[in-house]
Amino acid sequence: MRRGFTLVELMVAMSIFIIVMTISMGSILGVFDANRKSRSLKIVLNNLNLAVESMSKEMRFGKNYHCGSGTVTVPQNCPGGDTLMSFLSSDNIQITYRLNNQTIEKKLDNGDYIAVTAPEIVIDNLTFYTVGAGASNTLQPKVIIKIQSHAGLGADRSDFTLQTLVSQRVLDI
């Protein structure tokens, strides 16, 4: 009759236990890391979605679209794209959006620019394309908004691109 385990058997059992625990801990830490990245990405995307939705709604009901440099109160097409977009809102307020220091900013009339996006979002590129805004144009004015951005650093970095088309609701007759 055998009464106990030998030292070799105990060492083998202990080694197998340590290997299983190491693999298990690695998996658990990976799940926690993925959960943290998923939550931060969700917060960033919700903020960016809110900013784009707000811009789109204001533009949809606005008029006199001006894209690019020059006098913002004069309608101007921008088929090549630019980082500045201005228009007259439905409340007759001149609204201007621009890209500044990797942040989307908004200005009402002659006020100061305020950030529209959260600091956690880095806007790599913001481009507005405008067609149909000119006075001698028979097209209904449209604006394409394209945003390339990222959140996080290193291995946690997530890149994304958003694009939307806004058509002026007021008939351009």
Backbone as CSV, one residue per row, in Angstrom:
resi,resn,N_x,N_y,N_z,CA_x,CA_y,CA_z,C_x,C_y,C_z
1,MET,0.803,-1.183,0.000,0.000,0.000,0.000,0.854,1.257,0.000
2,ARG,0.362,2.195,-0.789,1.088,3.444,-0.934,0.414,4.500,-0.057
3,ARG,1.196,5.291,0.669,0.625,6.242,1.599,0.694,7.687,1.126
4,GLY,1.493,8.102,0.238,1.625,9.505,-0.139,2.203,9.648,-1.535
5,PHE,2.424,10.870,-1.850,2.999,11.200,-3.145,4.487,11.399,-2.987
6,THR,5.188,11.073,-4.037,6.629,11.313,-4.027,6.877,12.769,-4.366
7,LEU,8.085,13.197,-4.133,8.460,14.586,-4.402,8.337,14.909,-5.884
8,VAL,8.655,13.987,-6.750,8.558,14.198,-8.192,7.103,14.370,-8.598
9,GLU,6.213,13.558,-8.064,4.802,13.668,-8.400,4.229,15.013,-7.933
10,LEU,4.618,15.460,-6.767,4.168,16.754,-6.270,4.688,17.900,-7.145
11,MET,5.925,17.800,-7.583,6.511,18.845,-8.428,5.827,18.882,-9.792
12,VAL,5.498,17.723,-10.344,4.799,17.676,-11.628,3.404,18.284,-11.478
13,ALA,2.701,17.921,-10.427,1.355,18.459,-10.194,1.412,19.976,-9.994
14,MET,2.404,20.421,-9.234,2.542,21.860,-8.995,2.891,22.601,-10.294
15,SER,3.724,22.037,-11.130,4.091,22.655,-12.408,2.877,22.767,-13.332
16,ILE,2.093,21.703,-13.403,0.885,21.731,-14.232,-0.080,22.795,-13.707
17,PHE,-0.232,22.879,-12.388,-1.112,23.886,-11.786,-0.637,25.299,-12.115
18,ILE,0.650,25.570,-12.028,1.201,26.904,-12.323,0.997,27.256,-13.795
19,ILE,1.201,26.296,-14.692,1.010,26.551,-16.125,-0.453,26.886,-16.414
20,VAL,-1.373,26.113,-15.843,-2.804,26.361,-16.055,-3.199,27.734,-15.495
21,MET,-2.716,28.095,-14.328,-3.050,29.390,-13.723,-2.460,30.549,-14.533
22,THR,-1.260,30.395,-15.060,-0.647,31.447,-15.873,-1.459,31.695,-17.140
23,ILE,-1.869,30.632,-17.803,-2.684,30.766,-19.021,-4.032,31.394,-18.676
24,SER,-4.636,30.974,-17.583,-5.932,31.516,-17.166,-5.831,33.002,-16.847
25,MET,-4.806,33.401,-16.123,-4.629,34.812,-15.777,-4.389,35.653,-17.030
26,GLY,-3.638,35.130,-17.973,-3.417,35.850,-19.230,-4.718,36.071,-19.981
27,SER,-5.567,35.069,-19.999,-6.874,35.195,-20.665,-7.761,36.210,-19.952
28,ILE,-7.785,36.163,-18.632,-8.609,37.105,-17.868,-8.129,38.537,-18.079
29,LEU,-6.823,38.755,-18.049,-6.291,40.104,-18.280,-6.596,40.580,-19.694
30,GLY,-6.555,39.675,-20.669,-6.900,40.034,-22.043,-8.354,40.460,-22.172
31,VAL,-9.245,39.777,-21.463,-10.669,40.133,-21.480,-10.883,41.500,-20.840
32,PHE,-10.213,41.764,-19.709,-10.325,43.077,-19.068,-9.813,44.185,-19.975
33,ASP,-8.703,43.949,-20.652,-8.127,44.938,-21.557,-9.066,45.216,-22.736
34,ALA,-9.629,44.163,-23.302,-10.569,44.336,-24.422,-11.826,45.087,-23.970
35,ASN,-12.297,44.811,-22.767,-13.468,45.498,-22.231,-13.178,46.986,-22.034
36,ARG,-12.012,47.313,-21.493,-11.632,48.713,-21.275,-11.540,49.455,-22.599
37,LYS,-10.914,48.831,-23.598,-10.786,49.458,-24.914,-12.160,49.629,-25.567
38,SER,-13.015,48.651,-25.423,-14.357,48.721,-25.997,-15.170,49.848,-25.374
39,ARG,-15.098,50.000,-24.050,-15.834,51.073,-23.380,-15.329,52.444,-23.793
40,SER,-14.005,52.622,-23.873,-13.474,53.935,-24.251,-13.819,54.249,-25.702
41,LEU,-13.778,53.260,-26.571,-14.133,53.475,-27.976,-15.618,53.831,-28.109
42,LYS,-16.468,53.208,-27.312,-17.897,53.518,-27.346,-18.151,54.959,-26.926
43,ILE,-17.467,55.419,-25.892,-17.624,56.799,-25.428,-17.178,57.772,-26.512
44,VAL,-16.038,57.485,-27.135,-15.504,58.353,-28.181,-16.443,58.397,-29.381
45,LEU,-16.911,57.242,-29.825,-17.805,57.200,-30.976,-19.147,57.874,-30.680
46,ASN,-19.653,57.737,-29.471,-20.895,58.425,-29.112,-20.717,59.936,-29.170
47,ASN,-19.571,60.423,-28.689,-19.316,61.859,-28.735,-19.187,62.349,-30.168
48,LEU,-18.449,61.615,-30.986,-18.278,62.014,-32.380,-19.596,61.922,-33.141
49,ASN,-20.383,60.901,-32.857,-21.696,60.758,-33.489,-22.605,61.931,-33.129
50,LEU,-22.579,62.357,-31.885,-23.379,63.497,-31.460,-22.930,64.774,-32.178
51,ALA,-21.623,64.974,-32.312,-21.105,66.158,-33.001,-21.530,66.170,-34.464
52,VAL,-21.401,65.028,-35.146,-21.768,64.945,-36.564,-23.272,65.115,-36.731
53,GLU,-24.050,64.526,-35.849,-25.511,64.649,-35.921,-25.944,66.103,-35.733
54,SER,-25.319,66.788,-34.796,-25.631,68.193,-34.550,-25.280,69.055,-35.763
55,MET,-24.084,68.844,-36.329,-23.676,69.593,-37.522,-24.635,69.325,-38.672
56,SER,-24.963,68.075,-38.885,-25.838,67.687,-39.996,-27.213,68.325,-39.873
57,LYS,-27.769,68.299,-38.674,-29.104,68.860,-38.469,-29.110,70.357,-38.751
58,GLU,-28.115,71.051,-38.228,-28.046,72.500,-38.454,-27.871,72.823,-39.935
59,MET,-27.020,72.055,-40.614,-26.785,72.296,-42.040,-28.020,71.968,-42.867
60,ARG,-28.708,70.913,-42.512,-29.884,70.475,-43.261,-30.941,71.573,-43.328
61,PHE,-31.120,72.296,-42.237,-32.128,73.351,-42.191,-31.543,74.733,-42.469
62,GLY,-30.258,74.789,-42.783,-29.606,76.054,-43.086,-29.657,76.392,-44.565
63,LYS,-28.974,77.489,-44.930,-28.906,77.925,-46.326,-27.640,78.761,-46.504
64,ASN,-27.382,79.174,-47.735,-26.210,79.989,-48.067,-24.905,79.324,-47.621
65,TYR,-24.713,78.076,-48.050,-23.510,77.333,-47.685,-22.271,77.993,-48.266
66,HIS,-21.251,78.124,-47.433,-19.962,78.665,-47.875,-18.878,77.717,-47.387
67,CYS,-18.097,77.204,-48.316,-17.021,76.272,-47.989,-15.695,76.916,-48.383
68,GLY,-14.727,76.925,-47.478,-13.411,77.464,-47.789,-13.240,78.892,-47.322
69,SER,-12.170,79.533,-47.831,-11.833,80.891,-47.407,-12.709,81.918,-48.110
70,GLY,-12.571,83.163,-47.687,-13.350,84.241,-48.285,-14.443,84.714,-47.339
71,THR,-15.331,85.524,-47.858,-16.439,86.055,-47.067,-17.464,84.956,-46.832
72,VAL,-17.642,84.572,-45.574,-18.474,83.408,-45.248,-19.955,83.642,-45.491
73,THR,-20.376,84.884,-45.648,-21.798,85.160,-45.881,-22.178,85.022,-47.353
74,VAL,-21.183,84.847,-48.233,-21.431,84.678,-49.665,-21.385,83.182,-49.986
75,PRO,-22.462,82.608,-50.550,-22.448,81.181,-50.879,-21.284,80.824,-51.811
76,GLN,-20.637,79.689,-51.516,-19.478,79.279,-52.314,-19.365,77.763,-52.347
77,ASN,-19.257,77.216,-53.564,-19.039,75.779,-53.731,-17.611,75.424,-53.351
78,CYS,-17.433,74.168,-53.053,-16.114,73.678,-52.671,-16.008,72.211,-53.086
79,PRO,-15.996,71.918,-54.397,-15.953,70.521,-54.823,-14.630,69.826,-54.492
80,GLY,-13.575,70.618,-54.264,-12.279,70.032,-53.919,-12.103,69.802,-52.438
81,GLY,-13.012,70.336,-51.636,-12.972,70.138,-50.189,-12.177,71.204,-49.462
82,ASP,-12.571,71.449,-48.225,-11.876,72.402,-47.356,-12.201,72.066,-45.906
83,THR,-11.451,72.656,-44.966,-11.656,72.375,-43.545,-12.555,73.399,-42.861
84,LEU,-13.108,74.362,-43.619,-13.995,75.365,-43.049,-15.336,75.345,-43.774
85,MET,-16.421,75.376,-42.998,-17.769,75.377,-43.554,-18.603,76.380,-42.782
86,SER,-19.291,77.280,-43.499,-20.140,78.270,-42.864,-21.487,78.304,-43.588
87,PHE,-22.537,78.637,-42.853,-23.882,78.703,-43.431,-24.771,79.536,-42.521
88,LEU,-25.896,79.940,-43.054,-26.882,80.700,-42.305,-27.916,79.709,-41.767
89,SER,-28.078,79.662,-40.449,-28.999,78.700,-39.840,-30.449,79.113,-40.076
90,SER,-31.378,78.255,-39.706,-32.806,78.552,-39.850,-33.227,79.715,-38.955
91,ASP,-32.409,80.032,-37.929,-32.669,81.165,-37.036,-31.914,82.421,-37.481
92,ASN,-31.378,82.396,-38.730,-30.587,83.509,-39.286,-29.347,83.833,-38.465
93,ILE,-28.688,82.798,-37.962,-27.415,82.930,-37.254,-26.340,82.319,-38.145
94,GLN,-25.257,83.047,-38.365,-24.150,82.523,-39.168,-23.375,81.520,-38.316
95,ILE,-23.341,80.266,-38.758,-22.647,79.199,-38.040,-21.450,78.774,-38.871
96,THR,-20.305,78.652,-38.217,-19.081,78.238,-38.905,-18.461,77.060,-38.155
97,TYR,-18.095,76.025,-38.902,-17.374,74.876,-38.359,-15.992,74.845,-38.993
98,ARG,-14.995,74.440,-38.200,-13.642,74.323,-38.732,-12.862,73.279,-37.945
99,LEU,-11.750,72.866,-38.550,-10.801,71.978,-37.878,-9.688,72.845,-37.329
100,ASN,-9.417,72.734,-36.036,-8.354,73.514,-35.411,-7.679,72.665,-34.336
101,ASN,-6.391,72.457,-34.477,-5.618,71.679,-33.500,-6.247,70.317,-33.217
102,GLN,-6.626,69.602,-34.260,-7.191,68.261,-34.180,-8.498,68.205,-33.390
103,THR,-9.254,69.322,-33.426,-10.549,69.421,-32.771,-11.517,70.113,-33.727
104,ILE,-12.770,69.678,-33.737,-13.793,70.374,-34.514,-14.324,71.500,-33.644
105,GLU,-14.335,72.706,-34.211,-14.800,73.875,-33.477,-15.986,74.515,-34.186
106,LYS,-16.813,75.212,-33.396,-18.014,75.870,-33.910,-18.024,77.320,-33.449
107,LYS,-18.471,78.205,-34.344,-18.599,79.621,-34.010,-19.980,80.096,-34.427
108,LEU,-20.649,80.844,-33.542,-21.942,81.442,-33.835,-21.748,82.930,-34.090
109,ASP,-22.246,83.418,-35.234,-22.096,84.813,-35.641,-20.655,85.272,-35.448
110,ASN,-20.448,86.326,-34.656,-19.094,86.844,-34.457,-18.518,86.446,-33.104
111,GLY,-19.035,85.391,-32.517,-18.546,84.930,-31.212,-17.230,84.191,-31.335
112,ASP,-16.825,83.565,-30.263,-15.586,82.797,-30.233,-15.856,81.360,-30.669
113,TYR,-14.812,80.705,-31.136,-14.904,79.289,-31.477,-14.918,78.469,-30.197
114,ILE,-15.773,77.448,-30.159,-15.810,76.511,-29.035,-15.658,75.092,-29.581
115,ALA,-15.022,74.239,-28.813,-14.803,72.849,-29.228,-16.119,72.084,-29.224
116,VAL,-16.314,71.283,-30.264,-17.514,70.464,-30.389,-17.209,69.017,-30.009
117,THR,-15.973,68.592,-30.205,-15.584,67.215,-29.912,-14.807,67.147,-28.599
118,ALA,-14.862,65.992,-27.966,-14.181,65.770,-26.693,-12.663,65.716,-26.896
119,PRO,-11.896,66.042,-25.853,-10.432,66.009,-25.978,-9.874,64.603,-26.235
120,GLU,-10.637,63.559,-25.903,-10.149,62.187,-26.122,-10.121,61.815,-27.598
121,ILE,-10.855,62.565,-28.423,-10.909,62.283,-29.858,-9.899,63.168,-30.555
122,VAL,-9.065,62.550,-31.388,-8.112,63.302,-32.194,-8.631,63.290,-33.626
123,ILE,-8.967,64.464,-34.153,-9.457,64.570,-35.526,-8.244,64.737,-36.434
124,ASP,-7.955,63.727,-37.224,-6.819,63.772,-38.137,-7.140,64.583,-39.383
125,ASN,-8.383,64.515,-39.838,-8.767,65.220,-41.055,-10.271,65.479,-41.028
126,LEU,-10.646,66.717,-41.336,-12.047,67.107,-41.474,-12.154,67.816,-42.812
127,THR,-12.996,67.302,-43.693,-13.143,67.902,-45.015,-14.625,68.068,-45.330
128,PHE,-14.966,69.274,-45.777,-16.308,69.578,-46.251,-16.243,69.727,-47.768
129,TYR,-17.145,69.062,-48.469,-17.282,69.210,-49.919,-18.669,69.788,-50.166
130,THR,-18.747,70.902,-50.899,-20.030,71.559,-51.129,-20.284,71.707,-52.617
131,VAL,-21.500,71.347,-53.046,-21.938,71.566,-54.429,-23.339,72.163,-54.391
132,GLY,-23.661,72.963,-55.397,-24.989,73.544,-55.510,-25.191,74.806,-54.701
133,ALA,-24.120,75.345,-54.108,-24.270,76.526,-53.254,-24.196,77.830,-54.037
134,GLY,-23.625,77.804,-55.226,-23.471,79.024,-56.013,-24.801,79.581,-56.478
135,ALA,-24.824,80.900,-56.744,-26.061,81.575,-57.140,-26.566,81.120,-58.507
136,SER,-25.668,80.815,-59.423,-26.084,80.425,-60.776,-26.116,78.906,-60.920
137,ASN,-26.608,78.230,-59.918,-26.589,76.781,-59.901,-28.015,76.251,-59.827
138,THR,-28.294,75.187,-60.564,-29.626,74.583,-60.537,-29.691,73.361,-59.627
139,LEU,-28.571,73.000,-59.003,-28.534,71.858,-58.083,-29.030,72.261,-56.698
140,GLN,-29.683,71.329,-56.036,-30.030,71.547,-54.633,-28.726,71.467,-53.836
141,PRO,-28.425,72.457,-52.980,-27.157,72.452,-52.241,-26.987,71.206,-51.382
142,LYS,-25.751,70.679,-51.430,-25.400,69.474,-50.664,-24.018,69.658,-50.065
143,VAL,-23.817,69.057,-48.913,-22.516,69.084,-48.241,-22.158,67.650,-47.862
144,ILE,-20.955,67.250,-48.204,-20.420,65.961,-47.744,-19.427,66.279,-46.637
145,ILE,-19.597,65.643,-45.503,-18.695,65.818,-44.369,-17.903,64.519,-44.221
146,LYS,-16.584,64.626,-44.233,-15.726,63.451,-44.063,-14.782,63.713,-42.897
147,ILE,-14.806,62.808,-41.922,-13.983,62.951,-40.729,-13.130,61.696,-40.563
148,GLN,-11.817,61.888,-40.484,-10.891,60.801,-40.171,-10.314,61.115,-38.794
149,SER,-10.420,60.164,-37.885,-9.977,60.427,-36.525,-9.491,59.161,-35.854
150,HIS,-8.960,59.338,-34.651,-8.542,58.186,-33.858,-8.679,58.513,-32.372
151,ALA,-8.675,57.475,-31.594,-8.715,57.597,-30.142,-7.729,56.596,-29.566
152,GLY,-7.096,56.970,-28.478,-6.141,56.085,-27.831,-4.761,56.192,-28.438
153,LEU,-3.815,55.523,-27.786,-2.420,55.535,-28.224,-1.876,54.118,-28.293
154,GLY,-0.857,53.925,-29.103,-0.168,52.641,-29.174,-1.080,51.498,-29.559
155,ALA,-1.026,50.438,-28.766,-1.831,49.246,-29.054,-3.320,49.509,-28.834
156,ASP,-3.649,50.520,-28.031,-5.049,50.842,-27.759,-5.639,51.814,-28.776
157,ARG,-4.857,52.203,-29.786,-5.330,53.180,-30.776,-6.369,52.547,-31.687
158,SER,-7.458,53.294,-31.899,-8.510,52.863,-32.808,-8.744,53.976,-33.825
159,ASP,-8.580,53.667,-35.109,-8.800,54.616,-36.189,-10.191,54.403,-36.761
160,PHE,-10.843,55.495,-37.152,-12.143,55.379,-37.786,-12.383,56.559,-38.703
161,THR,-13.250,56.337,-39.688,-13.623,57.369,-40.646,-15.143,57.447,-40.702
162,LEU,-15.661,58.661,-40.616,-17.099,58.910,-40.719,-17.350,59.793,-41.930
163,GLN,-18.403,59.512,-42.649,-18.756,60.336,-43.796,-20.269,60.408,-43.882
164,THR,-20.782,61.610,-44.159,-22.228,61.776,-44.297,-22.523,62.838,-45.350
165,LEU,-23.689,62.720,-45.951,-24.149,63.676,-46.954,-25.328,64.430,-46.375
166,VAL,-25.257,65.766,-46.435,-26.335,66.617,-45.963,-26.901,67.380,-47.150
167,SER,-28.205,67.305,-47.320,-28.869,68.049,-48.384,-29.743,69.114,-47.772
168,GLN,-29.664,70.320,-48.307,-30.462,71.430,-47.795,-31.949,71.113,-47.954
169,ARG,-32.728,71.281,-46.891,-34.158,70.968,-46.919,-34.975,72.077,-47.557
170,VAL,-34.541,73.324,-47.380,-35.250,74.450,-47.990,-35.006,74.374,-49.495
171,LEU,-36.067,74.404,-50.288,-35.909,74.320,-51.729,-35.129,75.517,-52.253
172,ASP,-34.146,75.239,-53.071,-33.293,76.279,-53.658,-33.862,76.681,-55.012
173,ILE,-34.944,77.451,-54.975,-35.640,77.834,-56.209,-35.364,79.290,-56.525
